[in-house]
Amino acid sequence: MNSSHAGTHRPHAPASLLVASLLVVAVTAHAEDANPPPAPSIARTFPVIPTAPAVNQAPPLGADIAGLLEHARTTNPAFAAQRAETAAARERIDSAGALPDPNVQVELMDFTNEMRGGGTTLVPGRVGETRYRFIQPLPGWGKRDLQSRAAAAKAEQAAAGLDAAWLDLAMTIKQAWLRYYAADREAALARESLALLGGLEEATLARYRQGLAPQQAVLRAQREITSQRLAQVGIEQRRRGAVAALNGLLARAPHSPLAAPVEPPALPAVLDLPALADRARSTNPALAADERGIEAARLERERTWADRYPDYSIGLTNNRPRGEDQSWDLMFEVMIPLQQSARRAREREAAHMLTAADAKREATGARLAGELGAAWANYTSSQESQRLLRATLLPQAQATRDATRAAFETGRADFDAVLEAERQLVDTRMSLLQSEVEARMALFEIEKLVGESL
């Protein structure tokens, strides 16, 4: 077709050949649209690790989310602090139910030696009488068990809080990686658009030299190329910011290199909201932490009630009069619970804390339900947008672009029409990428609320 056209219209041959070359480039780029290869963008300062992993080896750090999460479990300092606090809470279980430390007393009777004659001394055995007393406090019946159970409930609450903290950290890492992935894909689209604009510039220059296009068309092409390069600078800036954010979450230097992101797993086609709500109620760690908090508050209230009953102490005394035989005494002590006003205040405090813990659980459940519904709506909307873009708008934009280029080749369309068609196609692809990012952001939020990956 091009050869016959060139034979009929000899003056148009250079422009036709250039446009034909441009169409070949466009078709090649179109064939790679479904999976554009990641490549370094202009002014990229971070070295790129190859994305293809070796056989039986994990992908390099940064290529996917799983590797980042595994790395963050051991390196993130905030999560390490939360993990240490949880371990400390577990250690409190044994100490909570332990007996109080005993007391040992040494009593020096008649240390002036007035009754026996002699000088004042503080040396045991050289005074009138030396008494060695051992006293062991004993909490009231059942108090130690309640203290151990309350400490165990608080340890379980801390463990559930650790799971909730991990889900928060995991979602933050996923979102940062998704921004990194989006910037990388935007850079690929920008490079493709820049290459197509370069081809249009060459074709427009050729037509301008033949007097078939005005100078404004050439200037417009060059202006569009400059605008696209400026857009690439913004994309690269976002990419660097995402890399710095990821490295911060991994406790690495901000400029540390990360592998180019690979394609994430396919999104679930449908998510059942009632099923998700049931799973969230049974697996969400924040809700589980509130449940353990209620149990800890209930046990603390029971322990406070147990303070109505006295504590005890037993003591064993060894009496050693100077110059006489030693003797033994046994002592039994009872604490008298007379401070009733203070004790009643502590009981009311414990009751209020139990009410607060129960209300906190209800508030957490209501918040989870609202957030889950909003995230599910965002996910469903983004999925529907993707379906419409892929099935309707993207094919239409591609067909318009191809038809406009063909018309431009034969002189039936001007440069502005071709440029507008290219811009609509790029905008459609960017909208598709944005819909994917929004859907994945919503999915990450759902996974956090449900407490597991979907």
C-alpha positions as a Markdown table, in Angstrom:
| # | Residue | x | y | z |
|---|---|---|---|---|
| 1 | Met | 0.0 | 0.0 | 0.0 |
| 2 | Asn | 2.8 | 2.4 | 0.8 |
| 3 | Ser | 4.7 | 1.6 | -2.3 |
| 4 | Ser | 1.7 | 2.3 | -4.6 |
| 5 | His | 1.0 | 5.5 | -2.7 |
| 6 | Ala | 4.6 | 6.6 | -3.1 |
| 7 | Gly | 4.5 | 5.9 | -6.8 |
| 8 | Thr | 1.4 | 8.0 | -7.3 |
| 9 | His | 2.5 | 10.9 | -5.2 |
| 10 | Arg | 6.2 | 11.2 | -5.4 |
| 11 | Pro | 6.5 | 14.5 | -3.4 |
| 12 | His | 4.9 | 12.7 | -0.4 |
| 13 | Ala | 7.3 | 9.8 | -0.3 |
| 14 | Pro | 9.6 | 11.0 | 2.5 |
| 15 | Ala | 6.8 | 11.8 | 4.8 |
| 16 | Ser | 5.0 | 8.6 | 4.1 |
| 17 | Leu | 8.1 | 6.5 | 4.8 |
| 18 | Leu | 8.6 | 8.3 | 8.1 |
| 19 | Val | 4.9 | 7.9 | 9.1 |
| 20 | Ala | 5.1 | 4.2 | 8.1 |
| 21 | Ser | 8.1 | 3.8 | 10.4 |
| 22 | Leu | 6.2 | 5.5 | 13.1 |
| 23 | Leu | 3.3 | 3.1 | 12.7 |
| 24 | Val | 5.7 | 0.2 | 13.0 |
| 25 | Val | 7.0 | 1.6 | 16.3 |
| 26 | Ala | 3.5 | 2.2 | 17.5 |
| 27 | Val | 2.3 | -1.3 | 16.7 |
| 28 | Thr | 5.3 | -2.8 | 18.5 |
| 29 | Ala | 4.6 | -0.6 | 21.5 |
| 30 | His | 0.9 | -1.6 | 21.3 |
| 31 | Ala | 1.9 | -5.3 | 21.4 |
| 32 | Glu | 3.8 | -4.6 | 24.6 |
| 33 | Asp | 1.0 | -2.6 | 26.3 |
| 34 | Ala | -0.3 | -5.6 | 28.3 |
| 35 | Asn | 3.0 | -6.0 | 30.1 |
| 36 | Pro | 5.4 | -3.1 | 29.5 |
| 37 | Pro | 9.0 | -4.0 | 30.5 |
| 38 | Pro | 10.3 | -1.9 | 33.4 |
| 39 | Ala | 13.3 | 0.2 | 32.2 |
| 40 | Pro | 15.3 | 3.0 | 33.8 |
| 41 | Ser | 13.8 | 6.4 | 33.3 |
| 42 | Ile | 15.6 | 9.7 | 32.5 |
| 43 | Ala | 17.8 | 11.0 | 35.3 |
| 44 | Arg | 17.3 | 7.8 | 37.4 |
| 45 | Thr | 19.9 | 7.7 | 40.1 |
| 46 | Phe | 19.1 | 4.4 | 41.8 |
| 47 | Pro | 20.7 | 1.3 | 40.4 |
| 48 | Val | 18.2 | -1.3 | 39.3 |
| 49 | Ile | 18.5 | -4.9 | 40.4 |
| 50 | Pro | 17.4 | -7.4 | 37.7 |
| 51 | Thr | 13.8 | -8.4 | 38.3 |
| 52 | Ala | 14.1 | -12.0 | 37.0 |
| 53 | Pro | 15.0 | -14.1 | 40.0 |
| 54 | Ala | 17.3 | -17.1 | 39.8 |
| 55 | Val | 15.8 | -20.6 | 40.0 |
| 56 | Asn | 14.7 | -21.5 | 43.6 |
| 57 | Gln | 15.7 | -18.1 | 44.9 |
| 58 | Ala | 13.5 | -15.3 | 46.3 |
| 59 | Pro | 13.1 | -12.2 | 44.2 |
| 60 | Pro | 15.4 | -9.3 | 45.1 |
| 61 | Leu | 14.3 | -6.8 | 47.7 |
| 62 | Gly | 11.8 | -4.4 | 46.4 |
| 63 | Ala | 10.6 | -6.6 | 43.5 |
| 64 | Asp | 7.4 | -7.7 | 45.4 |
| 65 | Ile | 5.6 | -7.1 | 48.6 |
| 66 | Ala | 6.3 | -10.4 | 50.2 |
| 67 | Gly | 10.1 | -9.8 | 50.4 |
| 68 | Leu | 9.6 | -6.4 | 51.9 |
| 69 | Leu | 7.2 | -7.7 | 54.6 |
| 70 | Glu | 9.7 | -10.5 | 55.5 |
| 71 | His | 12.5 | -8.0 | 55.7 |
| 72 | Ala | 10.4 | -5.5 | 57.8 |
| 73 | Arg | 9.5 | -8.2 | 60.4 |
| 74 | Thr | 13.2 | -8.2 | 61.6 |
| 75 | Thr | 14.3 | -4.7 | 60.8 |
| 76 | Asn | 11.5 | -2.2 | 61.5 |
| 77 | Pro | 12.4 | -0.6 | 64.9 |
| 78 | Ala | 8.8 | 0.4 | 65.8 |
| 79 | Phe | 7.6 | -3.2 | 65.4 |
| 80 | Ala | 10.7 | -4.5 | 67.3 |
| 81 | Ala | 9.7 | -2.2 | 70.2 |
| 82 | Gln | 6.1 | -3.5 | 70.1 |
| 83 | Arg | 7.4 | -7.1 | 70.0 |
| 84 | Ala | 9.7 | -6.4 | 73.1 |
| 85 | Glu | 6.7 | -4.9 | 75.0 |
| 86 | Thr | 4.6 | -8.0 | 74.2 |
| 87 | Ala | 7.4 | -10.2 | 75.5 |
| 88 | Ala | 7.6 | -8.1 | 78.7 |
| 89 | Ala | 3.9 | -8.5 | 79.2 |
| 90 | Arg | 4.2 | -12.3 | 79.0 |
| 91 | Glu | 6.9 | -12.3 | 81.6 |
| 92 | Arg | 4.6 | -10.5 | 84.0 |
| 93 | Ile | 2.4 | -13.6 | 84.3 |
| 94 | Asp | 4.8 | -15.5 | 86.6 |
| 95 | Ser | 5.7 | -12.5 | 88.7 |
| 96 | Ala | 2.0 | -11.5 | 89.1 |
| 97 | Gly | 1.2 | -14.7 | 91.0 |
| 98 | Ala | 4.4 | -15.0 | 93.0 |
| 99 | Leu | 4.4 | -14.6 | 96.8 |
| 100 | Pro | 5.7 | -11.2 | 98.1 |
| 101 | Asp | 9.4 | -11.3 | 99.3 |
| 102 | Pro | 9.8 | -12.2 | 102.9 |
| 103 | Asn | 11.3 | -9.8 | 105.5 |
| 104 | Val | 14.1 | -10.5 | 107.9 |
| 105 | Gln | 14.4 | -8.5 | 111.1 |
| 106 | Val | 17.2 | -8.3 | 113.6 |
| 107 | Glu | 16.1 | -6.8 | 117.0 |
| 108 | Leu | 18.7 | -5.8 | 119.6 |
| 109 | Met | 17.1 | -5.8 | 123.1 |
| 110 | Asp | 18.8 | -3.7 | 125.8 |
| 111 | Phe | 21.6 | -2.7 | 123.5 |
| 112 | Thr | 22.8 | -0.3 | 126.3 |
| 113 | Asn | 23.4 | -3.3 | 128.6 |
| 114 | Glu | 22.0 | -1.4 | 131.6 |
| 115 | Met | 20.3 | -4.6 | 133.0 |
| 116 | Arg | 23.4 | -6.7 | 132.7 |
| 117 | Gly | 26.1 | -4.1 | 133.2 |
| 118 | Gly | 28.4 | -3.0 | 130.4 |
| 119 | Gly | 28.7 | -0.5 | 127.7 |
| 120 | Thr | 26.4 | 0.3 | 124.7 |
| 121 | Thr | 27.0 | -1.9 | 121.7 |
| 122 | Leu | 25.3 | -2.8 | 118.4 |
| 123 | Val | 26.9 | -6.2 | 118.0 |
| 124 | Pro | 24.4 | -9.1 | 118.0 |
| 125 | Gly | 25.1 | -11.5 | 120.9 |
| 126 | Arg | 26.7 | -8.8 | 123.1 |
| 127 | Val | 23.5 | -7.1 | 124.0 |
| 128 | Gly | 20.8 | -8.1 | 126.5 |
| 129 | Glu | 18.9 | -10.2 | 123.9 |
| 130 | Thr | 19.1 | -10.7 | 120.2 |
| 131 | Arg | 16.0 | -11.6 | 118.2 |
| 132 | Tyr | 16.1 | -12.9 | 114.6 |
| 133 | Arg | 12.7 | -12.7 | 113.0 |
| 134 | Phe | 11.5 | -14.1 | 109.6 |
| 135 | Ile | 8.2 | -12.7 | 108.2 |
| 136 | Gln | 6.4 | -13.9 | 105.1 |
| 137 | Pro | 3.4 | -11.9 | 103.9 |
| 138 | Leu | 0.5 | -14.0 | 102.5 |
| 139 | Pro | -2.1 | -12.5 | 100.2 |
| 140 | Gly | -5.7 | -13.4 | 100.9 |
| 141 | Trp | -7.3 | -16.5 | 99.5 |
| 142 | Gly | -7.6 | -16.4 | 95.7 |
| 143 | Lys | -5.8 | -13.0 | 95.2 |
| 144 | Arg | -2.7 | -14.5 | 93.6 |
| 145 | Asp | -4.7 | -16.5 | 91.1 |
| 146 | Leu | -6.7 | -13.5 | 90.1 |
| 147 | Gln | -3.5 | -11.5 | 89.7 |
| 148 | Ser | -2.0 | -14.2 | 87.5 |
| 149 | Arg | -5.1 | -14.5 | 85.3 |
| 150 | Ala | -5.3 | -10.7 | 84.9 |
| 151 | Ala | -1.7 | -10.6 | 83.9 |
| 152 | Ala | -2.3 | -13.4 | 81.4 |
| 153 | Ala | -5.3 | -11.6 | 79.9 |
| 154 | Lys | -3.1 | -8.4 | 79.5 |
| 155 | Ala | -0.4 | -10.5 | 77.9 |
| 156 | Glu | -3.0 | -11.8 | 75.4 |
| 157 | Gln | -4.2 | -8.3 | 74.8 |
| 158 | Ala | -0.6 | -7.2 | 74.1 |
| 159 | Ala | -0.1 | -10.1 | 71.7 |
| 160 | Ala | -3.3 | -9.1 | 69.8 |
| 161 | Gly | -2.1 | -5.6 | 69.8 |
| 162 | Leu | 1.2 | -6.8 | 68.3 |
| 163 | Asp | -0.8 | -8.5 | 65.5 |
| 164 | Ala | -2.7 | -5.3 | 64.9 |
| 165 | Ala | 0.5 | -3.3 | 64.8 |
| 166 | Trp | 1.9 | -5.7 | 62.3 |
| 167 | Leu | -1.1 | -5.3 | 60.1 |
| 168 | Asp | -0.8 | -1.5 | 60.2 |
| 169 | Leu | 2.9 | -1.7 | 59.3 |
| 170 | Ala | 2.2 | -4.2 | 56.5 |
| 171 | Met | -0.5 | -2.0 | 55.0 |
| 172 | Thr | 1.9 | 1.0 | 55.2 |
| 173 | Ile | 4.5 | -1.1 | 53.4 |
| 174 | Lys | 2.0 | -2.3 | 50.8 |
| 175 | Gln | 0.9 | 1.2 | 50.1 |
| 176 | Ala | 4.4 | 2.5 | 49.8 |
| 177 | Trp | 5.3 | -0.3 | 47.4 |
| 178 | Leu | 2.2 | 0.4 | 45.4 |
| 179 | Arg | 3.2 | 4.0 | 44.9 |
| 180 | Tyr | 6.6 | 2.8 | 43.9 |
| 181 | Tyr | 5.0 | 0.4 | 41.4 |
| 182 | Ala | 2.7 | 3.1 | 40.0 |
| 183 | Ala | 5.6 | 5.5 | 39.5 |
| 184 | Asp | 7.5 | 2.8 | 37.7 |
| 185 | Arg | 4.6 | 2.1 | 35.4 |
| 186 | Glu | 3.9 | 5.8 | 34.8 |
| 187 | Ala | 7.5 | 6.2 | 33.8 |
| 188 | Ala | 7.2 | 3.4 | 31.3 |
| 189 | Leu | 4.1 | 5.0 | 29.8 |
| 190 | Ala | 5.8 | 8.4 | 29.7 |
| 191 | Arg | 8.8 | 6.9 | 27.9 |
| 192 | Glu | 6.5 | 5.3 | 25.3 |
| 193 | Ser | 4.6 | 8.5 | 24.9 |
| 194 | Leu | 7.9 | 10.4 | 24.5 |
| 195 | Ala | 9.1 | 8.0 | 21.8 |
| 196 | Leu | 5.8 | 8.4 | 19.9 |
| 197 | Leu | 6.0 | 12.1 | 20.1 |
| 198 | Gly | 9.5 | 12.0 | 18.8 |
| 199 | Gly | 8.3 | 10.0 | 15.8 |
| 200 | Leu | 5.5 | 12.6 | 15.2 |
| 201 | Glu | 8.0 | 15.4 | 15.4 |
| 202 | Glu | 10.1 | 13.7 | 12.7 |
| 203 | Ala | 7.1 | 13.2 | 10.5 |
| 204 | Thr | 5.9 | 16.8 | 11.0 |
| 205 | Leu | 9.3 | 18.1 | 10.2 |
| 206 | Ala | 9.3 | 16.1 | 7.0 |
| 207 | Arg | 5.9 | 17.5 | 6.0 |
| 208 | Tyr | 7.0 | 21.0 | 7.0 |
| 209 | Arg | 10.1 | 20.8 | 4.7 |
| 210 | Gln | 7.7 | 19.8 | 1.8 |
| 211 | Gly | 5.4 | 22.7 | 2.6 |
| 212 | Leu | 2.6 | 20.4 | 3.7 |
| 213 | Ala | 2.5 | 21.4 | 7.4 |
| 214 | Pro | 2.8 | 24.8 | 9.1 |
| 215 | Gln | 5.6 | 25.8 | 11.4 |
| 216 | Gln | 3.2 | 25.9 | 14.3 |
| 217 | Ala | 2.8 | 22.1 | 14.0 |
| 218 | Val | 6.5 | 21.6 | 14.4 |
| 219 | Leu | 6.6 | 24.0 | 17.4 |
| 220 | Arg | 3.6 | 22.3 | 18.9 |
| 221 | Ala | 5.3 | 18.9 | 18.6 |
| 222 | Gln | 8.4 | 20.2 | 20.3 |
| 223 | Arg | 6.4 | 21.9 | 23.0 |
| 224 | Glu | 4.6 | 18.6 | 23.7 |
| 225 | Ile | 7.9 | 16.8 | 23.9 |
| 226 | Thr | 9.2 | 19.3 | 26.4 |
| 227 | Ser | 6.0 | 19.0 | 28.5 |
| 228 | Gln | 6.4 | 15.2 | 28.5 |
| 229 | Arg | 10.0 | 15.4 | 29.7 |
| 230 | Leu | 8.8 | 17.7 | 32.5 |
| 231 | Ala | 6.2 | 15.1 | 33.4 |
| 232 | Gln | 9.0 | 12.5 | 33.6 |
| 233 | Val | 10.8 | 14.7 | 36.1 |
| 234 | Gly | 7.7 | 14.7 | 38.4 |
| 235 | Ile | 7.3 | 10.9 | 38.0 |
| 236 | Glu | 10.9 | 10.3 | 38.9 |
| 237 | Gln | 10.5 | 12.5 | 41.9 |
| 238 | Arg | 7.5 | 10.4 | 43.1 |
| 239 | Arg | 9.5 | 7.3 | 42.5 |
| 240 | Arg | 12.4 | 8.5 | 44.6 |
| 241 | Gly | 9.9 | 9.5 | 47.4 |
| 242 | Ala | 8.4 | 6.0 | 47.3 |
| 243 | Val | 11.9 | 4.4 | 47.5 |
| 244 | Ala | 12.8 | 6.6 | 50.4 |
| 245 | Ala | 9.6 | 5.7 | 52.2 |
| 246 | Leu | 10.1 | 2.0 | 51.7 |
| 247 | Asn | 13.7 | 2.2 | 52.9 |
| 248 | Gly | 12.6 | 4.1 | 56.0 |
| 249 | Leu | 10.1 | 1.4 | 56.8 |
| 250 | Leu | 12.9 | -1.2 | 56.4 |
| 251 | Ala | 15.4 | 0.8 | 58.5 |
| 252 | Arg | 17.6 | 1.3 | 55.5 |
| 253 | Ala | 19.3 | 4.4 | 54.2 |
| 254 | Pro | 17.0 | 6.5 | 52.0 |
| 255 | His | 19.1 | 6.1 | 48.9 |
| 256 | Ser | 19.5 | 2.3 | 49.2 |
| 257 | Pro | 18.7 | 0.6 | 45.9 |
| 258 | Leu | 15.5 | -1.4 | 45.4 |
| 259 | Ala | 14.7 | -3.8 | 42.6 |
| 260 | Ala | 12.3 | -2.7 | 39.9 |
| 261 | Pro | 8.7 | -3.8 | 40.9 |
| 262 | Val | 7.2 | -6.8 | 39.2 |
| 263 | Glu | 3.6 | -7.2 | 38.3 |
| 264 | Pro | 1.5 | -7.9 | 41.4 |
| 265 | Pro | -0.9 | -10.9 | 41.6 |
| 266 | Ala | -4.2 | -10.6 | 39.9 |
| 267 | Leu | -7.0 | -8.9 | 41.9 |
| 268 | Pro | -9.9 | -11.0 | 43.1 |
| 269 | Ala | -12.8 | -10.7 | 40.8 |
| 270 | Val | -15.5 | -10.5 | 43.4 |
| 271 | Leu | -15.5 | -9.8 | 47.2 |
| 272 | Asp | -18.5 | -10.8 | 49.3 |
| 273 | Leu | -19.1 | -8.1 | 51.8 |
| 274 | Pro | -21.2 | -10.1 | 54.4 |
| 275 | Ala | -18.5 | -12.9 | 54.3 |
| 276 | Leu | -15.8 | -10.2 | 54.8 |
| 277 | Ala | -17.7 | -8.7 | 57.8 |
| 278 | Asp | -17.9 | -12.2 | 59.4 |
| 279 | Arg | -14.2 | -12.8 | 58.9 |
| 280 | Ala | -13.4 | -9.4 | 60.3 |
| 281 | Arg | -15.4 | -10.0 | 63.5 |
| 282 | Ser | -13.6 | -13.3 | 64.1 |
| 283 | Thr | -10.0 | -12.5 | 62.9 |
| 284 | Asn | -9.4 | -8.8 | 63.3 |
| 285 | Pro | -6.6 | -8.4 | 65.9 |
| 286 | Ala | -7.8 | -5.0 | 67.1 |
| 287 | Leu | -11.2 | -6.5 | 68.0 |
| 288 | Ala | -9.4 | -9.4 | 69.6 |
| 289 | Ala | -7.3 | -7.0 | 71.7 |
| 290 | Asp | -10.4 | -5.3 | 72.9 |
| 291 | Glu | -11.9 | -8.7 | 73.9 |
| 292 | Arg | -8.8 | -9.5 | 75.9 |
| 293 | Gly | -9.0 | -6.0 | 77.4 |
| 294 | Ile | -12.6 | -6.8 | 78.6 |
| 295 | Glu | -11.4 | -10.0 | 80.3 |
| 296 | Ala | -8.4 | -8.2 | 81.9 |
| 297 | Ala | -10.8 | -5.4 | 83.2 |
| 298 | Arg | -13.2 | -8.1 | 84.6 |
| 299 | Leu | -10.4 | -9.9 | 86.4 |
| 300 | Glu | -9.1 | -6.6 | 87.8 |
| 301 | Arg | -12.6 | -5.8 | 89.1 |
| 302 | Glu | -12.7 | -9.2 | 90.8 |
| 303 | Arg | -9.3 | -8.7 | 92.3 |
| 304 | Thr | -10.4 | -5.3 | 93.6 |
| 305 | Trp | -13.4 | -7.0 | 95.3 |
| 306 | Ala | -11.1 | -9.5 | 96.8 |
| 307 | Asp | -9.3 | -6.7 | 98.7 |
| 308 | Arg | -12.3 | -6.6 | 101.0 |
| 309 | Tyr | -10.8 | -9.7 | 102.6 |
| 310 | Pro | -7.6 | -9.3 | 104.7 |
| 311 | Asp | -4.1 | -10.3 | 103.9 |
| 312 | Tyr | -1.9 | -12.3 | 106.3 |
| 313 | Ser | 1.6 | -12.7 | 107.5 |
| 314 | Ile | 3.4 | -15.4 | 109.4 |
| 315 | Gly | 6.6 | -14.9 | 111.3 |
| 316 | Leu | 9.2 | -17.1 | 113.0 |
| 317 | Thr | 11.4 | -15.5 | 115.7 |
| 318 | Asn | 14.6 | -16.9 | 117.2 |
| 319 | Asn | 15.3 | -15.3 | 120.7 |
| 320 | Arg | 18.9 | -15.4 | 121.9 |
| 321 | Pro | 19.4 | -13.9 | 125.4 |
| 322 | Arg | 23.1 | -13.3 | 126.2 |
| 323 | Gly | 24.3 | -16.2 | 128.4 |
| 324 | Glu | 21.0 | -18.1 | 128.3 |
| 325 | Asp | 19.3 | -20.7 | 126.1 |
| 326 | Gln | 17.6 | -19.6 | 122.9 |
| 327 | Ser | 13.9 | -19.9 | 122.3 |
| 328 | Trp | 11.5 | -19.8 | 119.3 |
| 329 | Asp | 8.3 | -17.7 | 118.7 |
| 330 | Leu | 5.7 | -18.1 | 116.0 |
| 331 | Met | 3.7 | -15.0 | 114.9 |
| 332 | Phe | 0.5 | -14.7 | 112.9 |
| 333 | Glu | -0.6 | -11.3 | 111.6 |
| 334 | Val | -3.8 | -10.2 | 110.0 |
| 335 | Met | -4.3 | -7.0 | 108.0 |
| 336 | Ile | -7.5 | -5.2 | 109.1 |
| 337 | Pro | -9.4 | -3.7 | 106.1 |
| 338 | Leu | -10.5 | -0.5 | 107.7 |
| 339 | Gln | -10.0 | 2.0 | 104.8 |
| 340 | Gln | -13.4 | 1.3 | 103.3 |
| 341 | Ser | -13.8 | 4.7 | 101.5 |
| 342 | Ala | -10.5 | 4.2 | 99.5 |
| 343 | Arg | -11.4 | 0.5 | 98.8 |
| 344 | Arg | -14.9 | 1.4 | 97.6 |
| 345 | Ala | -13.4 | 4.1 | 95.3 |
| 346 | Arg | -11.1 | 1.5 | 93.8 |
| 347 | Glu | -14.0 | -0.9 | 93.2 |
| 348 | Arg | -16.0 | 1.9 | 91.4 |
| 349 | Glu | -12.9 | 2.6 | 89.3 |
| 350 | Ala | -12.6 | -1.0 | 88.3 |
| 351 | Ala | -16.3 | -1.1 | 87.4 |
| 352 | His | -15.9 | 2.0 | 85.2 |
| 353 | Met | -12.9 | 0.5 | 83.5 |
| 354 | Leu | -14.9 | -2.6 | 82.7 |
| 355 | Thr | -17.6 | -0.5 | 81.2 |
| 356 | Ala | -15.1 | 1.5 | 79.2 |
| 357 | Ala | -13.5 | -1.7 | 77.9 |
| 358 | Asp | -16.8 | -3.0 | 76.8 |
| 359 | Ala | -17.7 | 0.3 | 75.1 |
| 360 | Lys | -14.3 | 0.3 | 73.4 |
| 361 | Arg | -15.0 | -3.1 | 71.9 |
| 362 | Glu | -18.4 | -1.9 | 70.6 |
| 363 | Ala | -16.7 | 1.2 | 69.1 |
| 364 | Thr | -14.0 | -0.8 | 67.4 |
| 365 | Gly | -16.6 | -3.1 | 65.9 |
| 366 | Ala | -18.6 | -0.2 | 64.5 |
| 367 | Arg | -15.5 | 1.4 | 63.2 |
| 368 | Leu | -14.4 | -1.8 | 61.5 |
| 369 | Ala | -17.8 | -2.3 | 59.9 |
| 370 | Gly | -17.8 | 1.3 | 58.5 |
| 371 | Glu | -14.2 | 1.1 | 57.2 |
| 372 | Leu | -14.8 | -2.3 | 55.7 |
| 373 | Gly | -17.9 | -1.1 | 53.9 |
| 374 | Ala | -16.1 | 2.0 | 52.5 |
| 375 | Ala | -13.1 | -0.1 | 51.4 |
| 376 | Trp | -15.4 | -2.6 | 49.7 |
| 377 | Ala | -17.2 | 0.1 | 47.9 |
| 378 | Asn | -14.0 | 1.7 | 46.7 |
| 379 | Tyr | -12.7 | -1.7 | 45.5 |
| 380 | Thr | -16.0 | -2.5 | 43.7 |
| 381 | Ser | -16.0 | 0.9 | 42.1 |
| 382 | Ser | -12.4 | 0.7 | 40.9 |
| 383 | Gln | -13.0 | -2.8 | 39.5 |
| 384 | Glu | -15.9 | -1.6 | 37.5 |
| 385 | Ser | -13.9 | 1.3 | 36.2 |
| 386 | Gln | -11.2 | -1.0 | 35.1 |
| 387 | Arg | -13.6 | -3.2 | 33.3 |
| 388 | Leu | -15.1 | -0.3 | 31.4 |
| 389 | Leu | -11.7 | 1.1 | 30.6 |
| 390 | Arg | -10.4 | -2.2 | 29.3 |
| 391 | Ala | -13.4 | -3.3 | 27.5 |
| 392 | Thr | -14.7 | 0.0 | 26.0 |
| 393 | Leu | -12.6 | 3.1 | 26.4 |
| 394 | Leu | -9.1 | 1.7 | 25.8 |
| 395 | Pro | -10.1 | -0.1 | 22.5 |
| 396 | Gln | -11.9 | 3.0 | 21.3 |
| 397 | Ala | -8.9 | 5.2 | 22.1 |
| 398 | Gln | -6.6 | 2.8 | 20.3 |
| 399 | Ala | -8.9 | 2.7 | 17.2 |
| 400 | Thr | -9.1 | 6.5 | 17.2 |
| 401 | Arg | -5.3 | 6.8 | 17.4 |
| 402 | Asp | -4.8 | 4.3 | 14.6 |
| 403 | Ala | -7.4 | 5.9 | 12.4 |
| 404 | Thr | -6.0 | 9.4 | 13.0 |
| 405 | Arg | -2.5 | 8.3 | 12.1 |
| 406 | Ala | -3.7 | 6.7 | 8.9 |
| 407 | Ala | -5.5 | 9.9 | 8.0 |
| 408 | Phe | -2.4 | 11.9 | 8.9 |
| 409 | Glu | -0.4 | 9.8 | 6.6 |
| 410 | Thr | -2.7 | 10.5 | 3.7 |
| 411 | Gly | -3.0 | 14.2 | 4.5 |
| 412 | Arg | -6.6 | 14.0 | 5.6 |
| 413 | Ala | -5.9 | 14.9 | 9.3 |
| 414 | Asp | -3.6 | 17.6 | 10.7 |
| 415 | Phe | -1.1 | 17.3 | 13.5 |
| 416 | Asp | -3.4 | 18.5 | 16.2 |
| 417 | Ala | -5.8 | 15.7 | 15.6 |
| 418 | Val | -3.0 | 13.1 | 15.8 |
| 419 | Leu | -1.7 | 14.7 | 19.0 |
| 420 | Glu | -5.1 | 14.8 | 20.6 |
| 421 | Ala | -5.7 | 11.1 | 19.7 |
| 422 | Glu | -2.3 | 10.2 | 21.2 |
| 423 | Arg | -3.1 | 12.2 | 24.3 |
| 424 | Gln | -6.5 | 10.5 | 24.8 |
| 425 | Leu | -4.8 | 7.1 | 24.5 |
| 426 | Val | -2.2 | 8.0 | 27.1 |
| 427 | Asp | -4.8 | 9.5 | 29.4 |
| 428 | Thr | -6.8 | 6.3 | 29.1 |
| 429 | Arg | -3.9 | 4.1 | 30.0 |
| 430 | Met | -3.1 | 6.4 | 32.9 |
| 431 | Ser | -6.7 | 6.2 | 34.1 |
| 432 | Leu | -6.5 | 2.4 | 33.9 |
| 433 | Leu | -3.3 | 2.4 | 36.0 |
| 434 | Gln | -4.9 | 4.8 | 38.5 |
| 435 | Ser | -8.0 | 2.5 | 38.8 |
| 436 | Glu | -5.7 | -0.5 | 39.4 |
| 437 | Val | -3.8 | 1.4 | 42.1 |
| 438 | Glu | -7.1 | 2.5 | 43.8 |
| 439 | Ala | -8.4 | -1.1 | 43.7 |
| 440 | Arg | -5.2 | -2.4 | 45.3 |
| 441 | Met | -5.2 | 0.3 | 47.9 |
| 442 | Ala | -8.8 | -0.7 | 48.8 |
| 443 | Leu | -7.8 | -4.4 | 48.8 |
| 444 | Phe | -4.9 | -3.6 | 51.2 |
| 445 | Glu | -7.3 | -1.8 | 53.5 |
| 446 | Ile | -9.7 | -4.8 | 53.4 |
| 447 | Glu | -6.9 | -7.2 | 54.2 |
| 448 | Lys | -5.9 | -5.1 | 57.2 |
| 449 | Leu | -9.5 | -5.1 | 58.5 |
| 450 | Val | -10.0 | -8.8 | 57.9 |
| 451 | Gly | -6.7 | -9.6 | 59.4 |
| 452 | Glu | -5.4 | -11.8 | 56.6 |
| 453 | Ser | -4.5 | -11.7 | 52.9 |
| 454 | Leu | -7.2 | -12.3 | 50.3 |
